[in-house]
């Protein structure tokens, strides 16, 4: 039997203690090329898990391990530099890595073209719609070809049509990756989680520990009309029921 590849990231019995409560223990493994969604009630610890995976926070107990390689981050807001063009915003990680300016701008332009903004290189953030600004943030996260892409409810403030388009774009960019990045996506939207990810992890509302893990049926990216597939609806209801159970137990 061939050896299993080393995981991109892993949380093992990870606990973070805050003044008012503790989150965990969380056990979570992210394999290369995996797409994982994390759902949970507000305050369950979804963003904590993401920060642990990103190395932005260390556990007070247990381990948070990541393999060497770049990590891309997309937050709930695009967090773009308001004075800079879309091109310069996307090139920022390359500038910080001291990539030569011409090469960095060429790669940033290609990343913007990949998210459908090849004609908006010079646009400032205030000239972009919310969906466009989030595309710029996604291009910036991917321009450095990360091994791990972490997204913290990036589409929450967008309308449903724009959200669907961006999910399709994310699937396309994942397919085109060489190699494909592992993706961890935090969301409140159960339908979005099941559609986007190969599996969905439900965090316990009271503790933040993993309460359930549900595999999504079918292949990625999704075929047309997959949301009408009964297997998709069954998976959505399974995740929703697991989420509801954790919330009821916490009351």
C-alpha positions as CSV (number, residue, x, y, z in Angstrom):
1,X,0.0,0.0,0.0
2,X,1.3,3.4,-0.9
3,X,2.2,5.7,1.9
4,X,-0.4,8.4,2.8
5,X,0.8,11.9,2.0
6,X,1.7,14.0,5.0
7,X,-1.2,16.3,6.0
8,X,-1.0,20.0,5.2
9,X,-2.3,20.8,8.7
10,X,-3.5,19.0,11.8
11,X,-5.0,20.0,15.1
12,X,-4.6,17.4,17.8
13,X,-6.5,17.8,21.1
14,X,-6.0,21.6,20.6
15,X,-7.5,23.8,23.3
16,X,-7.5,27.6,23.4
17,X,-8.4,29.2,26.8
18,X,-10.1,32.6,26.7
19,X,-11.1,34.6,29.8
20,X,-14.7,33.6,29.5
21,X,-14.5,30.1,28.1
22,X,-12.3,27.5,26.5
23,X,-12.5,26.2,22.9
24,X,-11.7,22.5,22.2
25,X,-10.3,20.0,22.3
26,X,-10.3,20.1,18.5
27,X,-9.0,17.2,16.4
28,X,-8.8,18.0,12.7
29,X,-6.7,16.8,9.8
30,X,-6.4,18.6,6.4
31,X,-4.9,16.5,3.6
32,X,-3.2,18.0,0.5
33,X,-5.9,19.1,-2.0
34,X,-8.7,18.6,0.5
35,X,-11.7,21.0,0.6
36,X,-13.1,21.1,4.1
37,X,-15.9,23.3,5.5
38,X,-16.3,24.2,9.1
39,X,-19.8,25.1,10.5
40,X,-21.0,25.8,14.0
41,X,-23.1,28.1,16.0
42,X,-21.9,31.7,16.6
43,X,-19.1,31.6,19.1
44,X,-18.5,27.9,18.7
45,X,-14.9,28.4,17.8
46,X,-14.8,28.3,14.0
47,X,-12.5,31.3,13.6
48,X,-10.4,30.0,16.5
49,X,-9.8,26.7,14.5
50,X,-8.9,28.8,11.4
51,X,-6.4,30.9,13.4
52,X,-4.8,27.7,14.8
53,X,-4.5,26.3,11.3
54,X,-3.0,29.6,10.1
55,X,-0.5,29.7,12.9
56,X,-1.9,33.1,14.1
57,X,-2.8,31.5,17.5
58,X,-1.1,28.8,19.5
59,X,-3.1,26.3,21.6
60,X,-2.8,26.3,25.3
61,X,-3.1,22.6,25.2
62,X,-2.5,20.0,22.5
63,X,-0.9,20.7,19.1
64,X,-1.4,22.7,16.0
65,X,0.9,21.5,13.2
66,X,1.3,22.8,9.7
67,X,3.7,21.5,7.1
68,X,6.2,23.9,5.4
69,X,4.5,25.8,2.6
70,X,2.7,29.0,2.1
71,X,-0.8,29.7,3.6
72,X,-3.3,32.1,1.9
73,X,-5.9,33.8,4.0
74,X,-9.2,35.5,3.1
75,X,-11.2,37.1,5.8
76,X,-14.8,38.2,6.1
77,X,-13.9,41.7,4.8
78,X,-11.5,42.0,1.8
79,X,-9.0,44.0,3.9
80,X,-7.6,45.7,0.8
81,X,-5.2,48.7,1.0
82,X,-7.6,51.6,0.0
83,X,-4.9,53.7,-1.6
84,X,-3.5,51.0,-3.8
85,X,-4.7,49.6,-7.1
86,X,-6.1,46.0,-7.5
87,X,-2.8,45.0,-9.1
88,X,-0.7,46.4,-6.2
89,X,-3.0,44.8,-3.6
90,X,-2.6,41.4,-5.2
91,X,1.1,41.8,-5.6
92,X,1.6,42.6,-1.9
93,X,2.5,39.0,-0.8
94,X,5.1,38.8,-3.6
95,X,6.5,42.2,-2.6
96,X,6.9,41.0,1.0
97,X,8.7,37.9,-0.3
98,X,11.0,40.3,-2.3
99,X,10.0,38.9,-5.7
100,X,11.3,41.3,-8.4
101,X,8.8,44.0,-9.1
102,X,8.2,43.1,-12.8
103,X,7.7,39.4,-12.1
104,X,5.4,40.2,-9.1
105,X,3.2,42.5,-11.2
106,X,3.0,39.9,-14.0
107,X,1.9,37.2,-11.5
108,X,-0.5,39.6,-9.9
109,X,-2.1,40.5,-13.3
110,X,-2.4,36.8,-14.1
111,X,-4.1,36.1,-10.7
112,X,-6.6,39.0,-11.3
113,X,-7.3,37.7,-14.8
114,X,-8.0,34.2,-13.3
115,X,-10.7,35.7,-11.1
116,X,-12.3,37.7,-14.0
117,X,-10.7,41.1,-13.2
118,X,-8.1,41.3,-15.9
119,X,-9.6,44.6,-17.0
120,X,-9.6,46.2,-13.5
121,X,-5.9,46.2,-12.7
122,X,-5.7,49.9,-11.9
123,X,-9.0,50.1,-10.0
124,X,-8.9,51.2,-6.4
125,X,-11.0,49.4,-3.8
126,X,-13.7,52.1,-3.7
127,X,-14.2,51.6,-7.4
128,X,-15.1,47.9,-7.0
129,X,-18.3,46.2,-6.0
130,X,-18.3,44.0,-2.9
131,X,-18.0,40.9,-5.1
132,X,-15.1,42.4,-7.1
133,X,-13.3,43.4,-3.9
134,X,-13.6,39.8,-2.6
135,X,-12.3,38.5,-5.9
136,X,-9.2,40.7,-5.4
137,X,-8.8,39.3,-1.9
138,X,-9.0,35.8,-3.3
139,X,-6.5,36.6,-6.1
140,X,-4.1,38.0,-3.4
141,X,-4.5,34.8,-1.3
142,X,-3.7,32.6,-4.3
143,X,-1.0,34.6,-6.0
144,X,1.8,33.0,-3.9
145,X,0.5,29.5,-4.8
146,X,-0.3,28.4,-1.2
147,X,-0.4,24.8,-0.1
148,X,-3.2,25.8,2.3
149,X,-6.0,28.3,1.6
150,X,-8.1,29.4,4.7
151,X,-11.3,31.4,4.2
152,X,-13.2,32.9,7.1
153,X,-16.8,33.5,5.9
154,X,-15.6,35.5,2.9
155,X,-19.0,35.6,1.1
156,X,-21.2,36.3,4.1
157,X,-21.9,39.9,3.2
158,X,-22.6,39.2,-0.5
159,X,-25.9,38.6,-2.3
160,X,-26.8,35.0,-3.1
161,X,-26.1,35.2,-6.8
162,X,-22.7,36.7,-6.2
163,X,-21.9,34.1,-3.6
164,X,-22.8,31.2,-6.0
165,X,-20.6,32.7,-8.7
166,X,-17.7,33.1,-6.3
167,X,-18.1,29.5,-5.1
168,X,-17.9,28.3,-8.7
169,X,-14.8,30.5,-9.2
170,X,-13.2,28.9,-6.1
171,X,-13.8,25.4,-7.4
172,X,-12.4,26.4,-10.8
173,X,-9.3,28.0,-9.3
174,X,-8.8,24.9,-7.1
175,X,-9.0,22.6,-10.1
176,X,-6.5,24.7,-12.0
177,X,-4.0,24.7,-9.1
178,X,-0.8,22.9,-9.7
179,X,-0.8,21.3,-7.2
180,X,-4.3,21.9,-5.9
181,X,-4.3,23.7,-2.6
182,X,-6.0,22.4,0.5
183,X,-8.9,24.6,1.3
184,X,-10.6,25.2,4.7
185,X,-13.8,27.3,4.5
186,X,-15.6,28.6,7.5
187,X,-19.3,29.4,7.0
188,X,-22.6,29.7,8.8
189,X,-24.4,28.5,5.6
190,X,-25.0,24.7,5.7
191,X,-26.0,24.6,2.0
192,X,-22.9,26.5,1.0
193,X,-20.7,24.2,3.1
194,X,-22.0,20.9,1.5
195,X,-21.8,22.3,-2.0
196,X,-18.4,23.8,-1.7
197,X,-16.6,21.1,0.3
198,X,-15.8,17.4,0.1
199,X,-16.6,17.1,3.8
200,X,-18.2,19.3,6.5
201,X,-17.1,19.4,10.1
202,X,-19.6,20.6,12.7
203,X,-18.3,22.2,15.9
204,X,-20.0,21.7,19.2
205,X,-21.8,24.9,20.2
206,X,-20.7,24.5,23.8
207,X,-17.1,23.3,23.6
208,X,-15.9,23.9,20.0
209,X,-14.9,20.3,19.7
210,X,-15.7,18.4,16.5
211,X,-19.2,17.0,17.0
212,X,-19.7,15.5,13.5
213,X,-18.1,15.1,10.1
214,X,-20.2,14.6,7.1
215,X,-18.9,13.7,3.6
216,X,-20.5,15.4,0.7
217,X,-21.6,13.0,-2.1
218,X,-20.4,13.4,-5.7
219,X,-17.2,14.9,-7.2
220,X,-15.7,18.3,-7.2
221,X,-16.2,20.6,-8.9
222,X,-20.0,20.1,-8.9
223,X,-21.8,19.3,-12.1
224,X,-24.6,21.6,-13.3
225,X,-27.9,21.3,-11.3
226,X,-26.1,19.4,-8.6
227,X,-28.1,21.4,-6.0
228,X,-31.2,19.5,-7.2
229,X,-29.7,16.1,-6.5
230,X,-31.5,14.3,-3.7
231,X,-28.1,13.2,-2.3
232,X,-27.1,16.8,-1.9
233,X,-30.3,17.6,0.0
234,X,-29.8,14.6,2.2
235,X,-26.3,15.7,3.1
236,X,-27.5,19.2,3.8
237,X,-30.2,17.9,6.2
238,X,-27.7,15.6,7.9
239,X,-25.3,18.5,8.6
240,X,-28.2,20.8,9.6
241,X,-29.5,18.2,12.1
242,X,-26.0,17.7,13.6
243,X,-25.7,21.5,14.0
244,X,-29.1,21.8,15.5
245,X,-28.3,19.0,18.0
246,X,-25.2,20.8,19.3
247,X,-27.1,24.0,19.7
248,X,-30.0,22.3,21.6
249,X,-27.5,20.6,23.9
250,X,-25.9,23.9,24.7
251,X,-29.1,25.6,25.8
